[in-house]
Amino acid sequence: MTEKEIQFGEKNQIFGTLTYPETSPIALPAILLVAGSGPLDRNGNGKGQTLHLYDQLATFLTNQGFITLRYDKRGTGKSEGVFAKMGFWDLVNDAKAAIHYLKKQSIVDRNKIFVLGHSEGCMLAPEIAKGEDLAGLLLVAGAGASLEDALTYQRGQIVESLQEQKGVKGKLFSLLNVAKKAEKKGVKFDKKVRSTKKDVIRYQGVKIPAKWFREHYEYDVYSGLAQVSCPILAVTGSKDVQATPDKVREVASYTKVETETHVIDGMNHMLRDQMEEVGILQLKKVYKNIGEKPLSPVFLEVVKQWLNRHV
């Protein structure tokens, strides 16, 4: 396996890693990895997060005979730009630029290019696919949901967790009506980002990427899925508390193409097997050192079998 740092893009130079089998007499199928939300680099790592999600995926996929491309988002890793000013369509355009880069490589079979979107990448994937004649979309840990859906689900999880607190902490939360206040805070926040035209705003003293929220809220992911013209694999884990697991089963109802769906028992949002039952408020503890753990073997087998049927 060979790894090579590459760069693409015009207005902003995006840096990434091209990973490919060392020798091949023929052009090979390729997979573009599109990351989840947050200031993550090409490996899925960021400040306070060492997930090693996309480099592990790239290694697995390359060992199956695929070329993979993963890249630093604008304003992360080596890539140019300001992350906080980036919106939904900027992310789509950068991913399309990555596809165009792949199509120009002699080692890539341009008729067999796939996109694997993780979390937010699932929401971007239908627009990335438009006009690109892709061989397939792999929607992982977030299929069938908009950002608004995901946030509603996550906020509901938070409120539920707060209401379930026991002991002194639970009594204090109940007394202060913390759960209800958290719910109202979410509504107020959404109203604020929808009403501004600025790229970045301050909300309660914190810089917020308003453009990113606003453009996501305006996008109809369900209409986007209906326009996809290539096969789709949609997968999530039963222990995912950041994306509604059951939503994945609804994806086929929005599409007009061959669509295969799976809920992997015991897998969490970071595509790792998780034994314990935890709420969204305990994610920091669950994800600590998660980058050292392997990806779910069942998940990898599902991806492998689907890809083998579509190349």
C-alpha positions, 0 to 999 in steps of 0.5 A: 500500500502506498500513501501520497500527499496530494492537493487540489482546489482553486480558490482554497488549496485542499490537502489530502492523502491518496492511498492505493495498492502498490502495484496494479496493471489496470486502473482501479476503482476509487472511494472518496471519504467525506468526513463528519461535522466539526473541524476534523482533518483527513484522519478524523482528528481535531482538537480534543478528538483523536478518532483515527476514523478515516485513516483506518477506513482508508487502510481497510478499503485499500487492502480490498483493492480500492484507491482512497482519497481523504482530505483536510477540510478547509481551515484544518490540517494543511488546508487553506481557508477559515473553517468557521466561515465554511457552509454546506455548499462549500463542503459540497464544492470541495468534495466535487473538486476531490472527485474531479482530481480522482477522475484525472488520475491514470490509476483511477477507473473513472467509471468506478468512483464511489463516495463514502460519507460519514455523519454530515457526509451523508447529508452532503453526498446526494449533492456531491453525486449530482452530475458526477456519474458515480458508481455508488454512495455509501451513507454511514452513521447519518443516512436519511436525516437532515442536520435539523433532524439530527440536532432535534434527535440529539437535543431530545437525547440530552433532555431525556438524559437530564430528566433521568439524572438521579440523586442530588444532581437529579433533584437539583436539575429538577428544581432548576428546570434544567431540561426545559431550559435546554429545550428552549435554548435550542429553539432560541439558537435556531431562530438566531442562526436562521435570522442572520445573513452573516457567516459567523456570529457570536452566541452567548460569547461563543463564535458560531458558524451561522452560514453552515447552520443556515445552509443546512437548514435550507437544504432538503436532503430528502429531495436530494436522495430522490435525485440520486442515480447510483446505488446506495448503501446506508448503514448505522449502528444500534448504539448511535446516539448522534444519528437516529438508528431507525432512520436508516431503514427509511432511506429506501422510501426516499430513493428511486435506485437500488438501496440497501440498509443495515443497522449494525448491532452494538456499533456506535457513531464512530463505527466502533463496537460498544458494549455499554449502554450510555447516553449522549452526555457520556460521549466524551467518556466513551470516545476517549482513546477510541482512536486506538480501537478497531472499526466494527468487523461486522460493519467492515464486512457489510461494506466489503460485500456491497462494494464487491457487488458493485465493481 
